[in-house]
Amino acid sequence: MPPKTASKNLYERIKPRLHRRIGKELRLAWRVLDLGCGSCDLVRYLAATYKQRITGVDINSGSFPRRRASSNGVRFRCLRRDAVRLEFAEGRSADAVVMMWALHEMDHPEAILAEARRVLRPGGEVLIVDFPKGSLAQKLWNEGYYRPEEVERFLVNAGFADIRARLIERKQVLWARGYQPPDQGE
């Protein structure tokens, strides 16, 4: 198997483990937004496993599933929108916002994080799971990935509190989270 194929398969192998870890982290959230949801894999997983009210948002709807219900019948939404303007979401209406393998794809990460903060209820969580700068993904795809301290700075600038960013999965995945400060929502 060529190295690039083997490396890409690494990410496919760890995706179910990351879905479980994300689910465990966000299990108490009822209303969840998945920004940069792609084909809505995480959306489907969270809807099926935790029965959350989840909306996937992506600027490109080309890979959205036709069926908008999980295997156990829990419905979910996938919307074609720019995450810089989540006009469909009222302020303080989400319990959690998640971005899996998406922050590096976004043109205005700080504006998107500010918008995520706007829609989060006080105490709500933003969770970012992405490839870090210097990872195997960087070697494969040479995209603009971030270091943990850069993502922490984005979260600080967007107004989040209790921020923590670290590397997991043998330093191949960035895991960052922050919280909407209590009683300070927009």
Stockholm file with secondary structure:
# STOCKHOLM 1.0

chainA/1-186         MPPKTASKNLYERIKPRLHRRIGKELRLAWRVLDLGCGSCDLVRYLAATYKQRITGVDINSGSFPRRRASSNGVRFRCLRRDAVRLEFAEGRSADAVVMMWALHEMDHPEAILAEARRVLRPGGEVLIVDFPKGSLAQKLWNEGYYRPEEVERFLVNAGFADIRARLIERKQVLWARGYQPPDQGE
#=GR chainA/1-186 SS CCHHHHHHHHHHHHHHHHHHHHHHHHTTCSEEEEETCTTTHHHHHHHHHHCCEEEEEESCCTTCCSCCBCTTSCBCEEEECCTTCCTTSCTTCEEEEEEESCGGGCSCHHHHHHHHHHHEEEEEEEEEEECBTTSHHHHHHCCCCBCHHHHHHHHHHHTCEEEEEEEETTTTEEEEEEECCTTCCC
#=GC SS_cons         CCHHHHHHHHHHHHHHHHHHHHHHHHTTCSEEEEETCTTTHHHHHHHHHHCCEEEEEESCCTTCCSCCBCTTSCBCEEEECCTTCCTTSCTTCEEEEEEESCGGGCSCHHHHHHHHHHHEEEEEEEEEEECBTTSHHHHHHCCCCBCHHHHHHHHHHHTCEEEEEEEETTTTEEEEEEECCTTCCC
//
